[in-house]
Amino acid sequence: MDLQPTDDQLALIEMVTGFASDRFPIDVVRSFGEPNGFDRDRWTELAALGTFGLALSEGEGGVGLDFIDAVLVHEALGSALVPGPLLAATLSAGLVDGVLDGSVLPAIVDIPHDGPIIVEHFRSSDVLLMVDDDGVRVAPSAHAVGIDVVHSTDPTSPVSILESVPAGDLIGGPELAVAWRQRGSLLASAQLSGNSTGSTNLAVAYAKEREQFGRPIGSFQGLKHLLADSWIRTEIARSSVWAAGVMIDESDVGSVDRAVSGARLTAARAATENAKTCVQVHGGMGFTWEVDAHLFLKRAWVLETVFGSVDEAAEIVARLYAAD
Amino acid sequence: MHLRDSESDAQFRSEVREWLRGAVASLPEPPATEDWPGRRTFDAHWQGLLFEAGYAGINWPSEHGGRGATPTEHLIFLEESAAAKAPDVGIGFVGQMHAGPTIIAEGTEAQKSHHLRGILTGDHAWCQGFSEPGSGSDLASLRTRAFRDGDDYVISGQKIWTSHAMAADYCEMLVRTDPNELKHKGISWLIMPMNLPGIDVRPLVTVHGSTEFAELFLDEVRVPVSNLIGEENDGWRVANVTLSFERGTGFVGELLDTTSVFRDLIALARSTKRNGATVWDVDGIRHEFGILGADLDALWAFTKRNVSQGARGGMVMGSGSGFKVAFATTQHRLGDLAIRVLDRASLSLDDVDGKPTGELVHSKLHAFAISLGGGTTQIQQNIIAERVLGLPRER
């Protein structure tokens, strides 16, 4: 057993973190939300790092690492709010031509039984990936009819509402749908875990610099306890995210479904609560568009709905514990 | 990163499992909670079995009589002990987890040869005299005074929260040897035999109604100077050296107990009829079980991270404090859920209807032991904020 990243994994995390701060600083992240703001060149640079093919074998053009490595990378990307269809690309790389090198942009949707079909990044996408109980299908995005939402809740995750979805070509049956839902859920949770780190770092930096009553506000216990709780929620979240990632690679050590659903619960809580704390610590400025705190919160709200809600996750964990 | 046992860990696990099966089956019925002599005998007997089998002091260095096991092996041993329903460390807690490691790190050869073996065999039980009525979170303000008089220290004062004092042979004491020095300076670490004249042990009844703790009233107790561990007035540092023994396994026993309570509560919810269905069929109850199950799994994963880091020879900064705060939150939440599941059966601390309901009410009260003991949740939050996040000190 070894549930801490190895030196190689730490180097991988550092490399991705460095790339994100260099090529996806927050003003670039914000620009992705503007009309026609999706910067394909930067997306191609991200792909060129091997981001989407980490867990794909070298024969398939990937890096040949484990799924946990993809989890760690998504955590680092989530921390920097790197935008775009990150998990759609990671799931479909190697199966859909052009995704691996970034030349084809995918959008992904888990077709709901009822209610509107809302898809992130559909407006910039080349292909639409559709997941349902029968399998996974792919179609050119142009074959789907959709309306781009004018004001997406998360400005850096622009969404469209599809009126209908095309039939598309089947790329895998029910097993692939199960695998994608499980892996997609965990990659979203990894981004949530990273998101909770990003908002905590922002809040801590502000608490050290902002002065009121003649001293940094971070010296007051009321804020210290809020921020310590943020740090703890992150450590709890990343613990369950990492364990679930390793369990996908070593599926004999326990219930992967329970681990993945548990990771959603702890990571969604860490991201939403820490982002709210980040807004609160910024005081009135946290309520403005200009301060980045709201971007973490809004991204967290998007991610916590991806491949399973927190209520579904709680139900799965409860049932699997009872069956164990 | 891995969760699987390595080959050698799997081998160790199967050896431990095999030994525990026989050893646990050989045990007599455990004594009642308030039967201190009975508990002392029972716990010492179990420790003796561990000693003979080479499992005593599992994480102690082998040159001091321990097994020198890796942190991962220690975790495996605790997991298997819980699965086999083996006794926990019991009255041996302070000796094995704190006093022994302190003596190993700071004691003289004479002190080591006099004390370590008795802790490992279970012949000697220890208690801890650190906290005082006026010195809780601010432990370094302690005032129990030790005057030097010839070859003795003469100790007067009062200690509180002294676990197992009723059954202990020795007490690890923090005393003020220099009243002119403030706070951390001027404190010394002493071994106090519990059979000396001038020691009055008064049980302190907890919210459970048990006498796990005591107060010590000390009136001119004469302790030989040879019982000083480390230098005079250097006791604060000595008290903290045992932290370096911590390799992530500190809360595993408690976490195992809590996981077991959680499973008992699921079984109870599924078997308890209410309003024509079972308690488990209530959506809100099941939702809460899901969240707590995820939190427990996360606490296990956090533990494994810390043990993994411990195996590399360090700890994740702040992880002990962070674990304790998160664990306390989960414990309190589990206690609240237990009360919802039990409904009016929670009015009895004794079992109702032949079901283990009393244990569940106890576990609700026990949550305070985690959020208060060993540094309150709020003190841990301060530690994380200042030492991990680097926020400025208030004072």
Interface residues (C-beta under 8 A of the other chain):
Chain A: M1 D2 L3 Q4 P5 T6 Q9 D66 I68 V204 A207 K208 R215 P216 G218 S219 F220 Q221 L223 K224 H225 L227 A228 D229 W231 I232 E235 I236 A237 S239 S240 W242 A243 G245 V246 M247 E250 D252 V253 G254 R258 A259 S261 G262 A263 L265 T266 D311 A313 A314 E315 I316 V317 A318 R319 L320 Y321 A322
Chain B: M1 H2 L3 R4 D5 S6 D9 T72 L75 F262 R263 I266 R270 W280 R286 H287 E288 F289 G290 I291 G293 A294 D295 D297 A298 L299 W300 A301 F302 K304 R305 V307 S308 Q309 A311 R312 V316 G318 S319 G322 V325 A326 Q378 Q380 Q381 N382 I384 A385 E386 V388 L389 G390 L391 P392 R393 E394
